[in-house]
Amino acid sequence: MNLEKIFHLRENHTDVKTEVIAGITTFMTMAYILAVNPNILEASGMDRGAIFTATALASFIATCLMALLANYPFVLAPGMGLNAYFAYTVVLGMGYSWQQALAAVFAEGLIFIILSLTNVREAIFNSIPMNLKHAVSVGIGLFIAFIGLQNAKIVVNNDSTLVSVFSFKGSVEDGTFNSLGITVLLALIGLLVTAILLVKNIKGGILWGILITWGLGIVCQFTGLYKPDPELGFYSLLPDFSNGIAIPSMAPTFMKMDFSIVFSLDFFVIMFAFLFVDMFDTLGTLIGVASKADMLDKDGKLPKIKGALLSDAVGTSVGAVCGTSTVTTFVESASGVAEGGRTGLTAIVAGLLFGLSLFLSPIFLAIPSFATAPALIIVGFLMLTSITKIDFSDYTEAIPCFIAIIAMPFLYSISEGIAMGVISYVVINLASSKAKEKNISALMYVLAVVFVLKYIFL
């Protein structure tokens, strides 16, 4: 197979080794979805084993489509946040069955396919000003870093200040140091190790950071410093092959969609909520990661975006058929881009690893969140560097960018950051009579109105 001919490696200033390391790195930073997605969707009454298989299979199909249709290093999987909305809001909160929720996800995917083929999503991408695109990249960086800090338990909930730093003294006093405390310490060590590898410009530094942190954890488990406590959510760091190598059956969730509520108002509300979050999370991820990888052209457009959006849309419908919530482009793709991944070969490698994970689930499910957390924090730093491209001398540009940046981590949503950035950009430029001078596109005005209506009615 001529990889050069298929993926145009030289043209994209990369090589096979770089792309393979990038693909492995991206997979490692998002392999947690294979463990987390079944945990979340199981709450809706779905079969855990079937969800695991559906998650891996849908991720494999959608990611390979991204590689073949767009030749981009973006990896797809069932989205975080969207799975929680599926299980806790639609099923447990609104009382619908998971079969009906899957029908809404499937319908959303079909609408997405139509929007992608008719250039609507591409037009939205192109209408967003360049400064705001850089701001999205920065905001996503802070958001990723915050997720990493949370996954490592470095940042914890606090009643008075909402969030605060983890207390080692407290973990010693309440006896959780050998489960919780030691993993926080390992995450901090992993962060320093990953940073040093990056400073020394070692190839695959982020991936090595994950493996070294995980390895240190295994050493701690052998020496008794780390003691697994399943009740607190701390499991053995060693792969468990006690049940052999078997792929869990997808039969309990495959093609189980229930379209009986299609014509109800609630169905449209649910479907629109899935559609809205997925659309702007995906656009945000594409803008942010592509901007960081210098994939945008001089006009701020992403070549071959139609293929990228189409693979995302098809992935969502395929995911619903398999039995999982909305499949979306993962922001963790930035970790592979940070390792030099520039083509679909990165995506193919990650996609194949999702396929392989079906057979080697014990290994991938053993990678703890404290080992991948340092990678997310470092990737957050790398994406933050796009802030230097924002024009801070023009307040009509800088203030909407600032609003978009802070909204993403503080509101825990990429789509909310885009919404607030677009609304503030239009309002501030209109109020300061700069809108005509900047030739703001009509679609930006439409988006601003749609976002305002969303806050009023949803």
C-alpha positions as CSV (number, residue, x, y, z in Angstrom):
1,M,0.0,0.0,0.0
2,N,1.4,3.4,-1.0
3,L,0.8,5.5,2.1
4,E,2.4,8.6,0.4
5,K,-0.1,8.4,-2.5
6,I,-3.1,8.0,-0.2
7,F,-2.3,10.5,2.5
8,H,0.1,12.9,0.7
9,L,2.6,12.8,3.6
10,R,5.4,14.9,2.1
11,E,2.9,17.6,0.9
12,N,1.8,17.9,4.6
13,H,5.4,17.9,5.9
14,T,5.1,14.6,7.9
15,D,6.2,11.0,7.7
16,V,4.8,7.5,8.6
17,K,6.6,7.4,12.0
18,T,5.3,10.8,13.0
19,E,1.7,9.9,12.0
20,V,1.7,6.5,13.7
21,I,3.0,8.1,17.0
22,A,0.4,10.8,16.7
23,G,-2.4,8.3,16.1
24,I,-1.4,6.2,19.1
25,T,-1.1,9.4,21.2
26,T,-4.6,10.6,20.2
27,F,-6.0,7.1,20.9
28,M,-4.4,6.9,24.3
29,T,-5.7,10.3,25.4
30,M,-9.2,9.4,24.5
31,A,-9.2,5.7,25.3
32,Y,-11.0,6.6,28.5
33,I,-14.2,7.0,26.5
34,L,-14.2,3.2,26.2
35,A,-14.6,3.0,30.0
36,V,-16.6,6.2,30.6
37,N,-19.3,5.9,28.0
38,P,-20.6,2.5,29.2
39,N,-20.5,3.8,32.8
40,I,-22.7,6.8,31.8
41,L,-25.1,5.1,29.3
42,E,-25.6,2.1,31.6
43,A,-27.6,4.5,33.9
44,S,-30.3,4.7,31.1
45,G,-30.8,0.9,31.4
46,M,-28.6,-0.1,28.4
47,D,-26.4,-3.2,28.5
48,R,-22.8,-2.3,29.5
49,G,-21.0,-4.8,27.3
50,A,-23.1,-3.8,24.3
51,I,-22.3,-0.1,24.9
52,F,-18.6,-0.9,25.0
53,T,-18.7,-2.7,21.7
54,A,-20.9,0.0,20.1
55,T,-18.5,2.7,21.3
56,A,-15.4,1.0,19.9
57,L,-17.1,0.1,16.6
58,A,-18.8,3.5,16.0
59,S,-15.5,5.2,16.8
60,F,-13.6,2.9,14.4
61,I,-16.0,3.5,11.5
62,A,-16.4,7.3,11.9
63,T,-12.6,7.8,12.4
64,C,-11.8,5.8,9.3
65,L,-14.4,7.8,7.3
66,M,-12.6,11.0,8.5
67,A,-9.3,9.7,7.2
68,L,-10.7,8.6,3.8
69,L,-13.1,11.5,3.1
70,A,-11.0,14.4,4.4
71,N,-7.5,13.1,5.1
72,Y,-7.4,14.9,8.4
73,P,-5.9,13.7,11.7
74,F,-9.2,14.1,13.6
75,V,-10.6,11.2,15.6
76,L,-14.2,10.6,16.4
77,A,-16.1,8.9,19.3
78,P,-19.3,9.2,21.3
79,G,-19.1,12.7,22.8
80,M,-18.8,13.5,26.5
81,G,-21.6,15.8,27.7
82,L,-23.8,14.5,24.9
83,N,-23.8,11.0,26.6
84,A,-24.7,12.6,29.9
85,Y,-27.5,14.5,28.3
86,F,-28.8,11.3,26.7
87,A,-28.8,9.3,30.0
88,Y,-29.5,11.8,32.7
89,T,-31.7,14.4,31.0
90,V,-33.6,12.6,28.2
91,V,-34.0,9.1,29.8
92,L,-33.8,9.6,33.6
93,G,-35.1,13.2,33.6
94,M,-37.7,13.4,30.9
95,G,-38.8,9.7,31.3
96,Y,-38.2,8.5,27.7
97,S,-36.8,5.1,27.0
98,W,-33.2,4.7,25.8
99,Q,-34.6,3.3,22.6
100,Q,-36.5,6.5,21.9
101,A,-33.4,8.6,22.8
102,L,-31.4,6.5,20.2
103,A,-34.1,7.4,17.6
104,A,-33.5,11.1,18.3
105,V,-29.7,10.6,17.9
106,F,-30.3,8.7,14.6
107,A,-32.6,11.4,13.3
108,E,-30.1,14.1,14.3
109,G,-27.4,12.3,12.3
110,L,-29.6,12.2,9.2
111,I,-30.2,16.0,9.5
112,F,-26.5,16.5,9.9
113,I,-25.8,14.5,6.7
114,I,-28.2,16.8,4.8
115,L,-26.7,20.0,6.3
116,S,-23.2,18.8,5.5
117,L,-24.1,17.9,1.9
118,T,-25.8,21.3,1.4
119,N,-22.8,23.3,2.6
120,V,-24.8,24.8,5.6
121,R,-22.2,23.7,8.2
122,E,-19.3,24.7,5.9
123,A,-20.9,28.2,5.5
124,I,-21.2,28.5,9.3
125,F,-17.5,27.6,9.7
126,N,-16.4,30.1,7.1
127,S,-18.5,32.9,8.5
128,I,-16.8,33.0,11.8
129,P,-14.1,35.8,11.9
130,M,-10.4,34.7,12.1
131,N,-9.7,36.3,15.5
132,L,-12.7,34.4,16.9
133,K,-11.4,31.2,15.4
134,H,-8.1,31.7,17.2
135,A,-10.1,32.4,20.4
136,V,-11.9,29.1,20.0
137,S,-8.6,27.3,19.9
138,V,-7.5,29.1,23.1
139,G,-10.8,28.4,24.8
140,I,-10.6,24.7,23.9
141,G,-7.1,24.6,25.3
142,L,-8.3,25.9,28.7
143,F,-11.3,23.5,28.6
144,I,-9.0,20.5,27.8
145,A,-6.6,21.5,30.6
146,F,-9.5,21.9,33.0
147,I,-10.8,18.4,32.1
148,G,-7.3,17.1,32.7
149,L,-7.1,18.7,36.1
150,Q,-10.5,17.2,37.0
151,N,-9.6,13.8,35.7
152,A,-6.5,13.8,37.8
153,K,-8.5,15.0,40.9
154,I,-6.0,17.9,41.2
155,V,-9.1,20.2,41.0
156,V,-12.0,19.1,43.2
157,N,-15.5,20.3,44.1
158,N,-15.9,22.8,46.9
159,D,-19.2,24.0,48.3
160,S,-18.0,27.6,49.1
161,T,-15.7,28.3,46.0
162,L,-17.2,25.7,43.6
163,V,-13.6,24.4,42.8
164,S,-10.5,24.1,44.9
165,V,-7.1,22.3,44.9
166,F,-6.8,18.7,46.2
167,S,-5.6,18.5,49.8
168,F,-2.9,15.9,50.4
169,K,-3.1,16.5,54.2
170,G,-6.9,15.8,54.0
171,S,-6.3,12.5,52.1
172,V,-3.8,11.3,54.8
173,E,-6.3,12.2,57.6
174,D,-9.3,10.4,56.0
175,G,-7.2,7.4,54.9
176,T,-7.6,7.9,51.2
177,F,-4.0,8.7,50.4
178,N,-3.2,5.2,49.1
179,S,-6.0,5.3,46.6
180,L,-6.9,9.0,45.8
181,G,-3.9,10.9,47.1
182,I,-1.2,8.8,45.4
183,T,-2.9,9.1,42.0
184,V,-3.0,12.9,42.3
185,L,0.7,12.9,43.1
186,L,1.4,10.6,40.1
187,A,-0.6,12.9,37.8
188,L,1.6,15.9,39.0
189,I,4.8,13.9,38.5
190,G,3.4,12.8,35.0
191,L,2.8,16.5,34.2
192,L,6.4,17.4,35.0
193,V,7.7,14.4,33.1
194,T,5.6,15.2,30.0
195,A,6.7,18.8,30.2
196,I,10.4,17.9,30.4
197,L,10.0,15.5,27.4
198,L,8.4,18.3,25.5
199,V,11.1,20.8,26.4
200,K,13.8,18.2,25.3
201,N,11.8,17.8,22.0
202,I,11.6,14.1,22.4
203,K,9.5,12.5,19.6
204,G,6.2,11.1,21.1
205,G,6.8,13.0,24.3
206,I,3.1,13.1,25.1
207,L,2.6,9.4,24.5
208,W,5.7,8.6,26.6
209,G,4.3,10.8,29.3
210,I,1.1,8.7,29.5
211,L,3.0,5.4,29.5
212,I,5.6,6.5,32.1
213,T,2.8,7.8,34.4
214,W,0.9,4.6,34.0
215,G,4.1,2.6,34.6
216,L,4.8,4.5,37.8
217,G,1.3,3.7,39.0
218,I,1.9,0.0,38.4
219,V,5.1,0.2,40.4
220,C,3.2,1.9,43.2
221,Q,0.6,-0.8,43.1
222,F,3.2,-3.6,43.4
223,T,4.9,-1.8,46.3
224,G,1.6,-1.1,48.1
225,L,1.7,2.6,47.8
226,Y,-1.4,2.5,45.6
227,K,-4.2,0.3,46.8
228,P,-7.1,-0.3,44.5
229,D,-10.5,0.6,46.0
230,P,-13.3,-0.2,43.6
231,E,-15.9,1.4,45.9
232,L,-14.2,4.7,45.5
233,G,-13.7,4.2,41.8
234,F,-10.0,3.2,42.0
235,Y,-9.3,0.0,40.1
236,S,-6.3,-2.2,39.5
237,L,-3.8,-0.6,37.1
238,L,-3.0,-4.1,35.7
239,P,-4.9,-5.4,32.7
240,D,-7.5,-8.1,33.8
241,F,-7.5,-11.0,31.4
242,S,-9.4,-13.3,33.8
243,N,-12.4,-13.5,31.4
244,G,-10.2,-14.2,28.4
245,I,-10.4,-12.2,25.2
246,A,-13.9,-11.9,24.0
247,I,-16.0,-9.2,22.2
248,P,-19.1,-8.4,24.2
249,S,-22.3,-8.9,22.1
250,M,-23.9,-5.7,20.6
251,A,-27.3,-7.5,20.2
252,P,-29.0,-5.8,23.2
253,T,-28.6,-2.4,21.6
254,F,-28.1,-3.0,17.9
255,M,-31.0,-1.5,15.8
256,K,-33.1,-1.0,18.9
257,M,-34.3,2.6,18.0
258,D,-38.0,3.4,18.8
259,F,-39.5,6.0,16.5
260,S,-42.9,6.1,18.3
261,I,-42.4,9.7,19.6
262,V,-41.2,11.1,16.3
263,F,-44.1,13.4,15.8
264,S,-44.2,14.8,19.3
265,L,-42.9,18.3,20.3
266,D,-40.6,16.8,22.9
267,F,-38.9,14.7,20.2
268,F,-38.0,17.8,18.2
269,V,-36.7,19.5,21.4
270,I,-34.5,16.5,22.2
271,M,-33.3,16.1,18.7
272,F,-32.5,19.9,18.4
273,A,-30.6,19.8,21.6
274,F,-28.4,16.9,20.3
275,L,-28.1,18.7,17.0
276,F,-27.1,22.0,18.4
277,V,-24.5,20.8,20.9
278,D,-23.0,18.4,18.3
279,M,-22.9,20.9,15.5
280,F,-21.1,23.6,17.5
281,D,-18.9,21.3,19.5
282,T,-17.7,19.8,16.2
283,L,-17.2,23.1,14.5
284,G,-15.4,24.4,17.6
285,T,-13.1,21.4,17.6
286,L,-12.4,21.6,13.9
287,I,-11.7,25.4,14.2
288,G,-9.5,25.0,17.2
289,V,-7.4,22.0,16.3
290,A,-7.1,23.0,12.6
291,S,-6.1,26.5,13.6
292,K,-3.4,25.1,15.9
293,A,-2.1,22.8,13.1
294,D,-2.0,25.6,10.6
295,M,-4.5,23.8,8.4
296,L,-6.7,26.9,7.7
297,D,-6.0,28.7,4.5
298,K,-5.3,32.5,4.2
299,D,-9.0,33.2,4.4
300,G,-9.5,31.2,7.6
301,K,-11.2,28.3,5.7
302,L,-10.6,24.6,6.2
303,P,-10.1,22.8,2.9
304,K,-12.0,19.5,2.5
305,I,-14.2,20.5,5.5
306,K,-17.2,18.9,3.8
307,G,-15.6,15.4,4.1
308,A,-14.8,16.1,7.8
309,L,-18.4,17.2,8.6
310,L,-19.9,14.3,6.6
311,S,-17.9,11.7,8.4
312,D,-19.0,13.2,11.7
313,A,-22.6,13.2,10.6
314,V,-22.5,9.6,9.2
315,G,-20.7,8.5,12.4
316,T,-23.6,9.8,14.5
317,S,-26.2,7.8,12.6
318,V,-24.0,4.7,12.6
319,G,-23.5,5.1,16.4
320,A,-27.2,5.2,17.0
321,V,-27.7,2.0,14.9
322,C,-25.0,0.3,17.0
323,G,-26.4,1.6,20.2
324,T,-24.5,4.6,21.5
325,S,-25.1,8.4,21.9
326,T,-23.9,11.1,19.5
327,V,-20.5,10.5,17.8
328,T,-18.5,13.7,17.4
329,T,-15.0,14.9,16.5
330,F,-13.0,14.7,19.7
331,V,-11.1,17.7,21.0
332,E,-8.4,15.2,22.2
333,S,-7.4,15.0,18.5
334,A,-5.2,18.0,19.5
335,S,-2.9,15.7,21.3
336,G,-2.0,13.9,18.0
337,V,-1.7,17.2,16.2
338,A,0.7,18.3,19.0
339,E,2.8,15.2,18.2
340,G,3.0,16.3,14.5
341,G,0.0,14.4,13.1
342,R,-1.2,16.2,9.9
343,T,-3.0,13.6,7.8
344,G,-5.7,10.9,7.8
345,L,-3.0,8.3,8.6
346,T,-3.1,9.6,12.2
347,A,-6.8,9.0,12.2
348,I,-6.5,5.5,10.6
349,V,-4.0,4.5,13.3
350,A,-6.3,5.7,16.0
351,G,-9.3,4.1,14.3
352,L,-7.6,0.8,14.0
353,L,-6.7,0.9,17.7
354,F,-10.4,1.4,18.5
355,G,-11.0,-1.7,16.4
356,L,-8.2,-3.5,18.2
357,S,-9.6,-2.5,21.5
358,L,-12.6,-4.8,20.9
359,F,-10.2,-7.7,21.4
360,L,-7.8,-6.1,23.9
361,S,-10.3,-4.3,26.1
362,P,-8.6,-5.3,29.4
363,I,-5.5,-3.4,28.4
364,F,-7.2,-0.2,27.3
365,L,-9.6,-0.2,30.2
366,A,-6.7,-0.4,32.6
367,I,-5.2,3.0,31.5
368,P,-6.2,5.2,34.4
369,S,-7.4,8.8,34.0
370,F,-4.5,10.1,36.1
371,A,-2.1,8.8,33.4
372,T,-3.9,10.6,30.5
373,A,-4.6,13.8,32.5
374,P,-1.1,15.2,32.1
375,A,-1.4,14.8,28.3
376,L,-4.6,16.8,28.3
377,I,-3.1,19.6,30.4
378,I,0.0,19.9,28.2
379,V,-2.2,19.9,25.0
380,G,-4.2,22.7,26.7
381,F,-1.0,24.7,27.0
382,L,-0.1,24.0,23.3
383,M,-3.5,25.2,22.2
384,L,-3.3,28.3,24.4
385,T,-0.4,29.6,22.4
386,S,-2.9,30.6,19.6
387,I,-3.7,33.6,21.9
388,T,-0.7,35.4,20.3
389,K,-2.5,35.5,17.0
390,I,-5.5,37.5,18.4
391,D,-5.5,41.2,17.7
392,F,-5.8,42.7,21.2
393,S,-5.3,46.3,19.9
394,D,-8.9,46.2,18.6
395,Y,-11.3,45.9,21.5
396,T,-14.2,45.0,19.2
397,E,-12.2,41.9,18.3
398,A,-10.5,41.2,21.6
399,I,-13.4,41.4,24.0
400,P,-15.7,38.9,22.1
401,C,-12.6,36.6,21.9
402,F,-12.1,37.0,25.6
403,I,-15.7,36.1,26.3
404,A,-15.5,33.0,24.0
405,I,-12.3,31.9,25.7
406,I,-13.5,32.2,29.3
407,A,-16.9,30.7,28.6
408,M,-15.6,27.3,27.5
409,P,-13.9,26.2,30.7
410,F,-16.2,28.1,33.1
411,L,-19.4,26.9,31.5
412,Y,-17.9,23.5,30.6
413,S,-19.0,23.7,27.0
414,I,-17.3,24.4,23.7
415,S,-20.7,25.3,22.1
416,E,-21.5,27.8,24.8
417,G,-18.2,29.5,24.2
418,I,-18.9,29.8,20.5
419,A,-22.5,31.0,21.2
420,M,-21.4,33.8,23.6
421,G,-18.4,34.7,21.3
422,V,-20.7,35.1,18.3
423,I,-23.4,37.1,20.2
424,S,-20.9,39.5,21.8
425,Y,-19.0,39.9,18.5
426,V,-22.1,41.0,16.6
427,V,-23.6,43.2,19.4
428,I,-20.3,45.0,20.2
429,N,-19.5,45.7,16.5
430,L,-23.0,46.9,15.8
431,A,-23.1,49.1,18.9
432,S,-19.7,50.6,18.0
433,S,-20.6,51.1,14.3
434,K,-17.8,48.9,13.2
435,A,-20.0,46.2,11.6
436,K,-20.1,47.7,8.1
437,E,-16.4,48.4,8.1
438,K,-15.7,44.8,9.0
439,N,-18.1,43.4,6.5
440,I,-19.6,40.9,9.0
441,S,-21.3,38.1,7.1
442,A,-25.1,37.8,7.1
443,L,-24.8,34.3,8.5
444,M,-23.0,35.8,11.6
445,Y,-26.2,37.9,12.3
446,V,-28.4,34.8,11.8
447,L,-26.2,32.8,14.2
448,A,-26.3,35.5,16.8
449,V,-30.2,35.6,16.6
450,V,-30.4,31.8,16.8
451,F,-28.1,31.7,19.8
452,V,-30.1,34.4,21.6
453,L,-33.4,32.4,20.9
454,K,-31.7,29.2,22.2
455,Y,-31.0,30.9,25.6
456,I,-34.6,32.2,25.7
457,F,-36.4,29.0,24.7
458,L,-34.1,26.1,25.6
